[in-house]
Amino acid sequence: MQPIQGPLASFDAGRSIVAVLLSRRDLATTTWQAIAADGRVFRCAAPNPLRAGDTIFETTAARYVLSQQEEPVVEIPLDLTPSASAGVGWAFGNEHLPLCAEPTRLLAPDEPAVRQLLERIRVPYRTGVAVLRPGRFSRGAPPSVPPTTTPGK
C-alpha cells in the first residue's frame, strides 16, 4: 500500500497516466483508500482534500493522477427561459440541495429529494451519469463529452 500525504509538487508530465478513481465524497475528505487502474493500492492521509487532476505518485514508467468517478445525476437542460432557470436555482438553494451549472445544463445528484423537487415545480429532466461538481458554475463552452442520458419525467 502506497501512503499519500498530498499532491506531488513536481513530476514528469510526459509519463503515461494511470487513473486513480475516487468518488465525489472521497475527494472531499482528507483520508481515503483507492485502487489505481493498474491495481496499485493507495491510502491517503492529507492535511487538505486533494482534487481531481492532482498527481499523487510517480514511477519511472507512469504517474498516478486522481480522477473523479461519474455518478448518477439528473440533468436539467437550460432551454428554459432565464426566469425559469433562476427559479430552479432558487428552489435548489432553498432546499439546500447540491447543484452544478454548466453552459447548457444543470446537474444534480440523482436522489429522491431532487426528483421530488423537480416534479413538484414541474421541471423536465433526464437521468444519466456524469462527473458532478456541486457549486461549480461554468461560463463558456459546453463540456466536450455529454453524459449518457435516459429521459426522465
C-alpha positions in Angstrom: 0.0 0.0 0.0 1.4 3.4 -1.1 0.9 6.2 1.5 -0.1 9.6 0.2 0.1 12.9 2.1 -0.6 15.3 -0.7 -0.1 16.0 -4.4 3.4 15.9 -5.9 4.9 19.3 -6.2 6.8 18.3 -9.4 6.5 15.4 -11.8 7.3 14.4 -15.3 4.2 15.4 -17.3 5.4 13.3 -20.2 4.9 10.0 -18.4 1.8 7.9 -19.1 -1.1 8.4 -16.7 -2.7 5.8 -14.5 -6.1 6.9 -13.2 -6.9 6.7 -9.5 -10.7 6.9 -9.4 -12.4 8.4 -6.4 -16.0 9.3 -5.6 -17.0 12.9 -5.2 -17.4 12.3 -1.4 -14.0 10.7 -1.1 -12.4 13.7 -2.9 -14.0 16.0 -0.3 -12.2 14.2 2.6 -8.6 14.1 3.7 -8.5 10.3 4.3 -9.3 7.7 1.7 -8.2 4.4 0.2 -8.3 3.7 -3.5 -7.0 1.2 -6.1 -5.5 2.6 -9.3 -6.4 1.3 -12.7 -3.2 -1.0 -12.7 -4.1 -2.4 -9.2 -1.7 -0.3 -7.1 -3.3 0.5 -3.7 -3.1 4.0 -2.2 -4.0 5.2 1.2 -4.3 9.0 1.8 -3.9 10.9 5.0 -3.5 14.5 3.8 -3.9 17.8 5.7 -6.3 19.1 3.0 -8.6 17.4 0.5 -6.9 16.6 -2.9 -8.5 17.4 -6.2 -9.2 15.6 -9.5 -6.2 16.1 -11.7 -3.7 16.0 -8.9 -0.6 13.8 -9.5 -0.2 11.7 -6.3 2.6 9.3 -7.1 5.2 8.7 -9.9 7.3 5.7 -11.1 9.8 5.6 -13.8 7.1 4.5 -16.2 3.9 6.3 -15.1 2.3 8.9 -12.9 -0.8 8.4 -10.9 -3.5 11.0 -11.3 -6.7 11.4 -9.3 -9.9 11.3 -11.3 -13.4 11.8 -10.1 -15.9 9.0 -10.8 -19.1 9.6 -12.7 -22.2 9.2 -10.7 -26.0 9.0 -11.3 -27.3 12.5 -12.0 -30.4 14.4 -13.1 -29.8 16.8 -15.9 -32.0 19.8 -16.5 -31.4 21.2 -20.0 -31.1 25.0 -20.0 -33.5 25.6 -22.8 -35.8 27.2 -20.1 -36.5 30.9 -20.0 -33.9 32.8 -17.9 -36.5 33.5 -15.2 -37.4 29.8 -15.1 -33.7 28.8 -14.8 -33.3 31.3 -12.0 -36.3 29.8 -10.3 -34.9 26.3 -10.5 -31.6 27.6 -9.0 -33.5 29.3 -6.2 -35.6 26.2 -5.5 -32.4 24.1 -5.1 -30.8 26.7 -2.9 -33.9 27.0 -0.8 -33.9 23.2 -0.2 -30.1 23.2 0.3 -29.6 20.7 -2.5 -26.4 20.4 -4.4 -26.4 21.8 -8.0 -23.8 22.3 -10.7 -24.4 24.7 -13.6 -22.8 24.2 -17.0 -23.4 26.3 -20.1 -26.2 24.2 -21.4 -27.5 22.2 -18.4 -27.9 22.0 -14.7 -26.7 18.8 -12.9 -27.8 17.5 -9.5 -27.3 14.1 -7.8 -30.0 11.6 -8.7 -31.6 11.4 -5.3 -35.3 11.1 -4.3 -35.3 14.7 -2.9 -34.0 16.1 -6.2 -36.6 14.2 -8.2 -39.4 15.2 -5.8 -38.4 18.9 -6.1 -38.3 18.8 -9.9 -41.6 17.0 -10.1 -43.2 19.5 -7.6 -42.0 22.5 -9.6 -42.8 20.7 -12.9 -39.4 21.0 -14.5 -38.5 18.3 -17.1 -35.3 16.4 -16.5 -33.3 13.4 -17.8 -31.3 10.9 -15.8 -27.8 9.8 -16.7 -24.3 9.6 -15.4 -21.7 12.4 -15.3 -19.0 13.9 -13.1 -20.8 16.1 -10.6 -19.1 19.1 -9.1 -21.7 20.9 -7.0 -21.1 24.6 -6.5 -19.4 24.9 -9.9 -21.0 27.5 -12.2 -19.4 27.4 -15.6 -19.4 30.1 -18.2 -18.4 29.4 -21.8 -18.3 26.3 -24.0 -20.3 23.2 -23.0 -18.4 20.1 -21.8 -16.8 18.1 -24.6 -18.3 14.8 -23.5 -22.1 14.8 -22.7 -23.3 12.2 -20.2 -25.2 9.1 -21.2 -28.8 10.0 -20.5 -32.2 8.5 -20.4 -35.4 10.5 -20.4 -37.0 11.3 -17.0 -40.4 12.7 -16.2 
